[in-house]
Amino acid sequence: MALENISEAFAALPAFVRVAEGLPASGQRLAVAGLHGSSDAVLVAALSQRFPNRFWVVLAPSVPEGERWLADLGALGARAAFYPPREGFGESEPHAEVAGERVETLERLVRGDVGVLVTTPRALQELTSLPQALDRGRKELRRGDRVRLTELVEHLERIGFERVPLVDDVAQFALRGGVLDVYAFGMPDPVRLEFDGDTVAELRYFDLATQLSKRPAESVVVLPSEAAPLEDGGEVVRRSLVQLWPADPVFVIPDEAALEQEWRLTWEEAAHHIEMARRRGEYTAARHELFLPPESVREVVSRAARLVVVDDPAPSAVVFPVRPPERIERDVRLLRSVVSDGVPTMILCDNEGQVERLEELLDEGRRGTPSAVLVVGVLHGGFVLPGGPSGLRVLTDHEIFRRERRLRRSRRYGGGVVIESLTALQPGDYVVHLEHGIGIYRGLERIEVQGSTIEVAVIEYEGGDKLNVPLYRLHEVERYRAATDGEDGTRPPRLHKLGGRRWKQQREKARAAIREMAVELLDLYARRRLAERPPHSPDTAWQRQLESSFLFEDTPDQRRATLEVKGDMERPQPMDRLLVGDVGYGKTEVAIRAAFKAVQSGRQVAVLVPTTILAEQHLRTFGERLADFPVRIAGLTRFLAPAEQQRVLAELEKGTIDIVIGTHRLLSPDVRFASLGLVVVDEEHRFGVQHKERLKQLRLETDVLTLTATPIPRTLHLALAGLRDVTLMQT
């Protein structure tokens, strides 16, 4: 069973047949009611399948609601697109994601590639020059085409593209000899064109971060920006959406009462913003040139066929017998009971991992035929279609577990400053050459060598001596970075003398220190590799229930981190894993799942944090997440009275406390555990040398999971060298 089956089941309802047979004609209105959850989107998807030659326009009351409609319709297989309003009241849209979606949707609309258009009242009211820009600026390029490179560059400049040395954002192009890089709206990746004379010899997508080619392309379409100037400086022609879509559309209006209010508010705010822009000396078109007045857009809608979703139906309305789904509220027993009542049930899950967890939770203690079909897919809300064995119940995992559903729309375009550009060399930067030490980068130059010209990087050293480094040996040069970079009062480094001894002496001292550290670490990790401990038990029903009840959808990196940590814990060798991720990327949730797994294996967990405030935060977070399970959690910080500390220490030694969360107090000699199985270290770099020595001893005896947003170089090097396992959380 797939998501498309939901539309088929919906189309079998007598109420749907009434709507399909009685679709309103132009100028008429039909009210529909009884649509719960995402059944309104199912109705539109089923109608668009029944009438593929009709054009459907969903007037969502707001941008978030429009995105919800787009996500639901897309999941149901409809050919849907979203046309958002401009974020400001001017002619152009500065936000690349919004500008790109507007021009892409219009281009698809002109090509007839949209069956259901989702938009907002304000976007319908707007007048835009985008259609004119598309008429004049859309350009398709194919491999083998004959195109004058100079004319193509002029065209890109005319349609609003920025010429840059290196393309790193949309609406940019870069020219280097016979190679042209272009990143336009509608492209999945930027494109590199190589010319042989006036012929496009090669056409390839390339990666923004590395600037390396990825895959070949046969053809690409370059779309203009909304602010593209006219080639001939003629009159700007602005049109509304109404003039672009096919004749006789059917409007679907989820909130009819909001239309008039939104149109009047837009009309009034436009006057205010345009007046403020003119006071600042900015040119802007008049209000009537940028927006339709409320009465005009009202007339447009009233002339069309309208399908209006209402809550309180009039006698003439078509009422669907759809009811809201049962409130499961994380109760797995209730879920098993609900899906076993004879009504075919489909549970929509965010990902394959959630499918596996729910299958195991539902299968536990059940015999016979499957009680529910689990499908990877997402709708905003569930619902139940009537009919007993011939009906259908649609549940969503985020409603079952009271988890917030976030619309994770992937970025349409890469952009901003890539990591590589942050470390790129600029003239005047301090650099370090592997053989010659610290100097100042003076830029690139071309020099003659044995009759040929090569490009070199010039580095200036103490006394003004200069070193020419060929570009093929540029890997020996790195930008100089110090621990105090970015702080006020940072002193510049002392330059080395070209051919001097000081750099060689510093390198030898560093080598000696590294050898000493390597011997120590190799001994530690060799003993650790040989050490064994009983593996932690596999996942239980409680473990799956905890992970499913997470309030947010797992990110891909969060799912991978959870699997890697649990895989480490189920092996006989002690775990030593570094979990790297910025604040808010979900490291604590992974630690909670690991701690719960250890507790279910009959072992204790110590969570080590650098500050008492962070300890209190973790106590609250762990307590809330594990409140439904028989787990004892305690804190050990300087905030506790001496008598309370002694009580906690005694219970730790007896084994009656499962998880203890504390500061460096946990590393004191008087802290003894009955059966310590896991140590979670948050921000290891903020602990002192003595504390880290104690942690080294713990690593020989138990699992260690280190959480950090800013790993110190030594810790990161151990991970990169393979002495410690590392997981990066980047989403």
C-alpha positions in Angstrom: 0.0 0.0 0.0 1.4 3.4 -1.0 0.3 7.0 -0.3 -1.5 7.0 -3.7 -3.9 4.4 -2.3 -5.2 7.0 0.1 -6.5 9.1 -2.8 -8.1 6.0 -4.3 -9.9 5.1 -1.0 -11.0 8.7 -0.7 -12.4 8.8 -4.3 -14.6 5.8 -3.4 -16.6 7.9 -0.8 -20.1 8.9 -1.9 -19.4 12.5 -0.8 -16.4 12.6 -3.2 -18.6 11.4 -6.0 -21.1 14.2 -5.2 -18.3 16.8 -5.4 -16.8 15.3 -8.6 -20.2 15.2 -10.4 -21.3 18.6 -9.1 -18.1 20.6 -9.6 -19.1 24.3 -9.6 -19.1 26.2 -12.9 -17.4 29.5 -13.3 -18.8 32.0 -10.9 -20.3 29.3 -8.6 -19.4 28.2 -5.1 -19.6 24.7 -3.5 -18.9 24.3 0.2 -17.4 21.1 1.6 -17.1 20.2 5.2 -16.0 17.3 7.5 -12.4 17.3 6.3 -10.0 16.5 9.2 -6.2 16.3 9.2 -4.8 16.3 5.7 -8.0 15.0 4.1 -8.4 18.4 2.5 -5.2 17.8 0.5 -6.3 14.3 -0.3 -9.6 15.7 -1.7 -7.7 18.1 -4.1 -5.2 15.3 -5.1 -8.0 12.9 -5.9 -9.9 15.6 -7.9 -6.7 16.5 -9.8 -6.3 12.8 -10.7 -10.0 12.5 -11.7 -9.8 15.7 -13.8 -6.2 15.9 -15.1 -7.2 18.6 -17.7 -8.6 21.0 -15.1 -6.3 23.5 -13.4 -6.6 23.8 -9.6 -5.5 26.8 -7.4 -5.2 26.4 -3.7 -5.5 29.8 -1.9 -3.7 29.0 1.4 -4.2 31.7 4.0 -0.5 32.0 4.8 3.0 31.0 3.6 3.4 28.2 6.3 0.0 26.8 5.3 1.0 27.0 1.7 4.1 25.0 2.4 1.9 22.5 4.3 -0.4 22.1 1.3 2.6 21.7 -1.0 4.2 19.0 1.1 0.9 17.1 1.5 0.0 17.3 -2.2 3.6 16.3 -3.2 3.4 13.3 -0.9 0.1 12.2 -2.6 1.6 12.4 -6.1 0.0 15.6 -7.3 1.9 17.8 -9.8 1.9 20.7 -7.4 4.0 23.9 -7.2 4.1 26.8 -4.7 4.2 30.5 -5.8 5.1 32.4 -2.6 4.5 36.2 -2.3 7.5 38.6 -2.2 8.8 39.1 1.3 8.9 42.8 0.9 6.7 45.4 -0.9 9.3 46.4 -3.6 9.7 45.0 -7.1 12.5 42.6 -6.5 12.9 39.7 -4.0 16.3 39.7 -2.2 15.8 36.3 -0.7 17.3 33.8 -3.1 15.1 30.8 -2.0 11.9 32.9 -2.4 13.0 34.5 -5.7 14.1 31.1 -7.1 10.8 29.4 -6.2 8.8 32.2 -7.8 10.6 32.2 -11.1 10.8 28.3 -11.2 7.0 28.0 -10.6 6.2 30.6 -13.2 8.4 28.8 -15.7 6.7 25.5 -15.0 3.3 27.2 -15.2 4.1 28.6 -18.7 5.3 25.1 -19.8 2.1 23.5 -18.5 3.9 21.4 -16.0 1.7 22.3 -13.0 -1.6 20.7 -12.2 -2.2 22.2 -8.7 -0.9 25.7 -8.0 -0.6 26.6 -4.3 -0.4 30.3 -3.5 -1.5 32.9 -1.1 -4.0 35.8 -1.3 -1.2 38.3 -1.3 0.7 36.6 -4.1 -2.5 36.5 -6.1 -2.8 40.3 -5.6 0.8 41.0 -6.7 1.7 42.3 -10.2 5.2 41.2 -11.3 7.5 41.7 -14.3 8.7 38.1 -14.0 6.7 36.9 -17.1 8.3 39.6 -19.2 11.8 38.7 -17.8 11.1 35.0 -18.6 10.0 35.9 -22.1 13.2 37.8 -22.8 15.7 36.2 -20.5 15.1 32.4 -20.4 17.9 30.7 -22.3 18.5 27.0 -22.9 22.1 25.8 -23.5 23.0 22.4 -25.0 26.3 20.7 -25.6 27.3 21.4 -29.2 25.4 24.6 -29.4 27.1 27.5 -31.3 27.0 30.5 -28.9 29.3 33.5 -29.0 30.8 33.6 -25.5 30.9 37.4 -25.4 27.2 37.6 -26.2 26.3 35.0 -23.6 28.2 37.0 -20.9 26.4 40.2 -22.0 23.1 38.3 -21.8 23.8 37.1 -18.2 24.6 40.7 -17.2 21.4 42.0 -18.8 19.2 39.5 -16.9 20.6 40.5 -13.5 23.5 38.1 -12.9 26.5 39.2 -10.9 30.0 38.7 -12.4 32.4 37.3 -9.7 35.8 35.7 -9.6 34.4 32.5 -8.1 30.8 31.4 -8.2 29.5 30.7 -4.7 25.9 31.7 -4.8 22.9 31.7 -7.1 22.5 34.4 -9.9 26.3 34.6 -10.3 28.7 33.8 -13.2 32.5 33.7 -13.5 34.6 33.7 -16.7 38.1 32.3 -17.0 39.4 32.2 -20.5 37.1 29.8 -22.4 35.4 28.5 -19.3 32.2 29.9 -18.0 30.7 29.0 -14.6 27.0 29.8 -14.2 24.6 29.3 -11.2 21.0 30.1 -12.2 17.6 29.6 -10.7 16.2 26.2 -11.5 19.6 24.5 -11.6 20.2 21.7 -9.1 23.9 22.6 -9.1 26.0 25.3 -10.8 27.1 24.5 -14.3 30.5 24.8 -16.0 30.6 25.4 -19.8 33.9 24.9 -21.7 34.0 26.6 -25.1 35.9 25.6 -28.2 35.7 28.8 -30.2 32.0 29.5 -30.4 30.9 25.9 -29.6 29.9 24.6 -26.2 32.3 21.7 -26.1 31.6 20.5 -22.5 28.7 21.0 -20.1 29.2 19.8 -16.5 27.7 20.4 -13.1 30.2 21.3 -10.4 30.4 21.4 -6.6 30.2 24.8 -5.0 32.5 23.9 -2.1 35.3 22.1 -4.0 34.7 23.8 -7.4 35.3 20.3 -8.9 33.2 18.9 -11.7 30.5 16.3 -10.6 28.6 14.9 -13.6 28.0 15.8 -17.2 24.9 17.6 -18.5 23.3 17.5 -21.9 21.4 20.8 -21.5 20.6 23.4 -18.9 18.1 26.3 -18.6 19.2 29.7 -17.4 16.3 31.6 -15.7 16.5 35.3 -15.0 16.1 37.0 -11.7 12.9 39.1 -10.9 14.9 42.3 -11.0 16.3 41.7 -14.5 16.4 45.0 -16.4 15.0 45.2 -19.9 17.4 44.7 -22.7 16.1 47.6 -24.7 15.2 49.9 -21.8 11.5 49.7 -22.9 8.3 49.8 -20.8 8.1 47.4 -17.9 5.0 45.1 -18.3 3.7 43.7 -15.0 1.1 40.9 -15.0 -0.7 38.9 -12.3 -0.9 35.2 -11.9 -4.4 35.2 -13.3 -3.0 36.1 -16.8 -0.6 33.1 -16.8 -2.6 30.0 -15.9 -5.0 28.1 -18.1 -8.6 29.2 -18.5 -11.4 28.2 -16.1 -9.4 27.3 -13.0 -11.0 25.8 -9.9 -10.1 27.7 -6.7 -9.8 25.7 -3.5 -10.2 28.1 -0.6 -9.4 26.7 2.9 -10.2 29.9 4.8 -12.6 32.1 2.8 -13.0 34.7 5.7 -9.3 35.5 5.6 -9.2 36.6 1.9 -10.8 40.0 2.2 -8.9 40.9 5.3 -5.6 39.9 3.7 -6.2 41.8 0.5 -7.1 45.0 2.3 -4.1 44.7 4.7 -1.7 44.2 1.8 -3.2 47.2 -0.1 -2.9 49.5 3.0 0.6 48.3 4.0 1.9 48.7 0.4 1.0 52.4 0.5 2.9 52.8 3.7 6.1 51.0 2.6 6.2 52.7 -0.8 5.9 56.1 0.9 8.7 55.2 3.3 10.9 54.1 0.5 10.4 57.3 -1.4 11.3 59.4 1.7 14.6 57.5 1.8 15.2 58.6 -1.8 14.6 55.1 -3.3 12.8 54.8 -6.6 9.8 52.5 -6.4 6.8 52.0 -8.7 3.3 53.3 -7.6 1.1 51.0 -5.6 -1.4 50.3 -8.4 1.6 49.2 -10.6 2.7 46.6 -8.0 -0.6 45.3 -6.6 -4.2 44.8 -7.7 -6.7 46.7 -5.5 -8.9 44.5 -3.3 -12.0 44.9 -5.5 -10.1 43.7 -8.6 -8.7 40.6 -7.0 -12.1 39.9 -5.4 -13.7 40.0 -8.8 -11.1 37.6 -10.2 -11.9 35.0 -7.6 -15.7 35.5 -7.7 -15.7 34.9 -11.5 -14.0 31.5 -11.0 -15.3 28.1 -9.8 -14.8 27.9 -6.1 -14.5 24.9 -3.8 -14.7 26.3 -0.2 -13.6 24.3 2.9 -15.9 25.2 5.8 -16.3 24.1 9.4 -20.0 24.9 9.9 -21.7 23.6 6.8 -24.9 25.1 5.3 -27.6 22.6 4.1 -26.2 22.8 0.6 -22.7 21.8 1.6 -21.2 18.4 0.9 -20.3 16.9 4.2 -17.6 14.2 4.2 -17.9 11.5 6.9 -14.2 11.8 7.8 -13.4 11.7 11.5 -10.2 12.7 13.3 -7.8 9.8 14.3 -7.7 8.4 17.8 -5.4 10.2 20.3 -2.7 7.7 21.0 -0.6 10.0 23.3 2.5 7.7 23.1 0.5 4.8 24.6 1.8 1.7 22.6 -0.8 -0.6 24.2 -3.6 1.7 23.0 -2.0 1.9 19.5 -2.0 -1.9 19.3 -5.7 -2.0 20.4 -6.7 0.8 17.9 -5.0 -0.9 14.8 -6.6 -4.2 15.7 -10.2 -3.1 15.5 -10.7 -4.3 11.9 -10.3 -1.0 10.1 -7.4 -1.1 7.6 -4.7 1.1 9.0 -1.8 2.9 7.3 0.8 4.5 9.6 3.0 7.1 7.9 6.6 7.3 9.2 9.3 9.9 8.7 12.0 7.4 7.7 13.0 3.7 7.4 14.4 3.7 11.0 11.0 4.8 12.4 9.3 2.1 10.3 11.5 -0.6 11.9 11.0 0.7 15.4 7.2 0.9 15.0 7.0 -2.6 13.4 8.8 -4.1 16.4 6.6 -2.2 18.9 3.4 -3.4 17.1 4.7 -7.0 16.6 5.5 -7.5 20.3 3.1 -10.0 21.8 0.9 -10.1 18.7 0.0 -13.1 16.6 -1.7 -13.5 13.2 -1.9 -11.1 10.3 -0.4 -7.7 10.3 -2.6 -5.1 12.0 -1.2 -2.0 10.2 0.7 -1.2 7.1 3.7 1.1 7.7 4.8 3.4 4.9 7.6 5.9 4.6 5.9 9.2 3.9 4.6 12.3 5.7 1.3 14.0 5.8 0.4 16.9 8.1 -2.4 15.1 10.0 -4.1 11.7 10.1 -7.8 10.9 9.6 -10.2 8.0 9.4 -12.4 7.2 6.4 -15.6 5.3 7.4 -16.7 1.9 6.2 -15.3 -0.6 8.7 -13.2 -3.2 6.9 -13.7 -1.3 3.6 -12.6 2.0 5.2 -9.1 3.4 6.0 -7.4 4.8 9.0 -4.4 7.0 8.3 -2.1 7.7 11.3 1.1 9.7 11.4 4.0 8.8 13.7 4.5 12.4 14.8 0.9 12.5 16.1 1.2 9.1 17.7 4.2 10.2 19.7 3.1 13.9 20.1 6.2 14.9 18.1 6.4 18.3 16.4 6.3 18.0 12.6 8.8 20.3 11.0 8.6 20.9 7.3 12.2 20.2 6.3 12.3 21.7 2.8 15.7 21.2 1.5 17.5 24.3 0.3 17.0 25.0 -3.3 20.4 26.5 -3.8 23.7 26.2 -2.1 25.1 29.6 -1.2 26.8 31.8 1.4 30.4 31.5 2.3 31.7 28.0 1.8 34.3 26.6 4.3 37.0 26.6 1.7 36.6 30.3 1.1 37.1 31.0 4.8 40.6 29.5 4.6 41.4 30.8 1.1 44.5 32.9 0.9 44.3 36.7 0.4 47.3 39.0 -0.2 48.7 40.1 3.2 47.7 36.9 5.0 50.3 35.1 7.2 51.1 31.7 5.9 53.2 28.7 6.9 55.4 26.8 4.4 56.2 23.3 5.4 59.9 23.8 4.8 60.5 27.5 5.4 58.1 28.6 8.1 56.0 31.7 8.6 55.8 34.4 5.9 53.4 36.8 4.3 51.4 35.8 1.2 51.7 38.5 -1.5 49.5 37.1 -4.2 49.8 35.2 -7.5 52.3 36.2 -10.2 53.3 34.8 -13.7 57.0 34.2 -14.2 59.1 32.9 -17.1 60.9 29.5 -16.4 62.9 28.0 -19.2 60.9 29.6 -21.9 57.5 28.8 -20.5 55.1 30.9 -18.3 54.0 29.4 -14.9 51.8 30.9 -12.2 53.3 31.0 -8.7 52.3 32.1 -5.2 54.7 34.7 -3.8 55.6 34.5 0.0 57.7 37.2 1.7 60.0 36.3 4.6 62.0 38.3 7.2 64.3 40.8 5.5 62.1 41.1 2.4 63.3 37.8 0.8 60.7 36.2 -1.4 59.8 32.6 -2.2 58.0 31.6 -5.4 55.8 28.5 -4.9 54.5 26.8 -8.1 50.7 26.2 -7.8 51.3 22.4 -8.1 53.2 22.6 -4.8 50.7 24.9 -3.1 49.7 22.0 -0.8 52.9 22.7 1.2 51.4 26.2 2.2 48.7 26.8 4.7 47.1 29.9 6.1 48.6 30.7 9.6 46.1 30.2 12.4 46.7 30.8 16.1 44.6 30.0 19.2 43.9 33.7 19.7 42.7 34.4 16.2 39.8 36.9 16.2 40.5 38.3 19.7 41.3 41.9 20.2 44.9 42.7 20.7 46.2 39.6 18.9 49.9 40.1 18.1 51.0 39.2 14.6 53.4 36.2 14.4 57.2 36.7 14.0 58.4 36.0 10.4 61.0 33.4 9.8 64.2 34.0 7.8 64.3 32.2 4.5 67.0 29.5 4.9 67.4 30.2 8.7 67.7 27.6 11.5 64.9 28.8 13.8 62.1 27.1 11.9 64.0 23.8 11.8 64.6 23.9 15.6 60.9 24.6 16.2 59.9 21.7 14.0 62.3 19.3 15.9 60.8 20.3 19.2 57.3 19.7 17.9 58.3 16.3 16.6 59.8 15.3 19.9 56.6 16.4 21.8 54.4 14.5 19.3 56.5 11.3 19.7 56.2 11.5 23.5 52.4 12.0 23.2 52.2 9.2 20.6 53.9 6.7 22.8 51.6 7.5 25.7 48.5 7.3 23.5 49.5 4.2 21.7 50.1 2.4 25.0 46.6 3.6 26.2 44.8 2.7 23.1 46.6 -0.6 22.6 45.5 -1.7 26.1 42.0 -0.4 25.3 41.8 -2.4 22.1 42.7 -5.6 24.0 40.3 -4.8 26.8 36.9 -6.5 26.8 33.6 -6.0 28.7 30.2 -7.8 28.4 28.3 -6.3 25.4 25.3 -4.2 26.1 22.0 -5.9 25.4 20.2 -5.4 22.0 17.4 -2.9 21.7 14.3 -3.6 23.8 10.7 -2.5 23.3 11.4 0.3 25.8 14.4 1.5 23.8 12.3 1.7 20.6 9.5 3.5 22.5 11.9 6.1 23.9 13.4 6.8 20.4 10.0 7.0 18.8 8.8 9.5 21.4 11.4 12.1 20.5 9.6 15.4 20.1 11.2 16.2 16.8 11.9 14.3 13.6 15.4 12.8 13.7 17.9 14.4 11.3 19.8 12.0 9.0 23.0 12.6 11.0 21.1 12.0 14.3 19.8 8.6 13.0 23.3 7.6 11.9 24.9 8.7 15.2 22.4 6.7 17.2 23.0 3.6 15.1 26.8 4.0 15.4 26.8 4.5 19.2 24.4 1.6 19.8 26.5 -0.6 17.5 29.6 0.3 19.6 27.8 -0.6 22.8 26.8 -4.0 21.5 30.4 -5.0 20.7 32.7 -6.6 23.4 35.3 -3.8 23.1 34.7 -0.6 25.1 33.4 2.3 23.1 35.4 5.6 22.8 33.4 7.7 20.4 33.6 11.5 19.7 30.3 13.1 18.7 30.9 16.4 17.0 28.0 18.8 16.3 27.0 22.4 16.8 24.5 23.5 19.5 21.0 22.3 18.7 22.1 19.5 16.4 20.8 16.7 18.8 23.9 15.5 20.6 22.1 15.3 23.9 19.3 13.1 22.5 21.9 10.6 21.2 23.5 10.6 24.7 20.1 10.0 26.4 19.4 7.0 24.1 22.9 5.6 24.8 22.4 6.1 28.6 19.0 4.4 28.5 20.5 1.4 26.6 23.2 1.1 29.3 20.7 1.2 32.1 18.6 -1.5 30.5 21.8 -3.6 30.4 22.0 -3.3 34.2 24.8 -0.7 34.3 25.2 2.8 35.6 25.8 6.0 33.6 27.9 9.0 34.6 27.3 12.3 32.7 30.2 14.7 33.2 29.7 18.4 32.4 32.0 21.4 33.0 29.5 23.7 34.8 26.8 23.4 37.4 24.3 25.3 35.2 24.8 22.7 32.4 24.4 19.9 35.0 21.0 21.3 36.0 20.0 21.6 32.3 20.9 18.0 31.7 19.1 16.9 34.8 16.0 18.5 33.5 16.3 17.1 30.0 17.2 13.6 31.0 14.4 13.6 33.6 11.8 14.8 31.0 12.8 12.2 28.4 13.0 9.3 30.8 10.0 10.2 32.9 7.9 7.3 31.5 10.5 4.7 32.5 11.7 3.3 35.9 15.1 5.1 35.8 16.6 6.8 38.8 18.5 10.0 38.0 20.5 12.1 40.4 22.8 15.1 40.3 26.2 15.7 42.0 27.3 19.3 42.0 28.6 21.9 44.5 25.0 23.1 44.9 24.2 19.9 46.9 24.6 20.1 50.7 27.4 17.8 52.1 24.8 15.4 53.6 23.0 15.2 50.3 26.3 14.5 48.4 27.1 11.7 50.8 23.6 10.1 50.3 24.2 10.2 46.5 27.6 8.7 46.8 26.3 5.9 49.0 23.5 5.1 46.6 25.9 5.1 43.6 28.0 2.6 45.4 25.0 0.4 46.1 23.8 0.7 42.5 20.3 2.2 43.3 21.1 5.3 41.2 21.1 4.5 37.4 22.3 7.9 36.0 24.3 10.5 37.8 24.9 13.9 36.2 27.6 16.2 37.7 30.6 18.3 37.3 34.3 17.4 37.9 33.1 16.3 41.4 32.3 13.0 39.7 36.0 12.4 39.1 36.9 12.6 42.8 38.4 9.4 44.4 35.5 9.0 46.8 33.0 8.5 43.9 32.6 4.7 43.5 30.0 2.9 41.3 28.4 -0.5 41.7 28.6 -1.2 37.9 29.7 1.8 35.8 28.9 1.1 32.1 29.0 4.4 30.3 30.6 7.8 30.8 29.2 10.7 28.8 31.6 13.7 28.6 30.1 17.0 27.5 32.7 19.6 26.2 35.9 17.7 27.2 38.1 20.6 26.3 36.8 22.6 29.3 38.3 20.1 31.9 41.8 20.4 33.4 44.8 18.2 33.0 44.2 16.3 36.3 40.5 15.6 35.3 41.7 14.3 31.9 44.1 11.9 33.6 41.2 10.4 35.6 39.2 10.2 32.3 42.1 8.2 30.8 41.7 5.6 33.6 38.0 5.4 33.0 38.5 4.8 29.3 40.3 1.6 30.1 37.3 0.3 32.1 34.1 1.5 30.5 32.4 3.0 27.4 33.0 6.7 26.8 30.9 9.0 24.6 32.3 12.5 24.2 30.0 15.4 23.0 31.5 18.5 21.7 30.8 21.5 19.4 34.4 22.6 19.4 36.9 19.7 19.6 40.4 20.6 20.7 43.1 19.8 18.1 44.5 16.9 20.0 41.1 15.3 20.4 40.2 15.8 16.7 43.6 14.5 15.6 43.1 11.3 17.7 39.7 10.8 15.9 41.2 11.5 12.4 44.1 9.2 13.1 41.7 6.4 13.9 42.5 6.1 17.6 39.1 7.3 18.5 35.9 6.8 16.6 34.2 10.0 15.4 30.7 10.9 14.2 29.9 14.3 12.7 26.5 15.8 13.1 26.1 18.4 10.4 22.3 18.6 9.8 
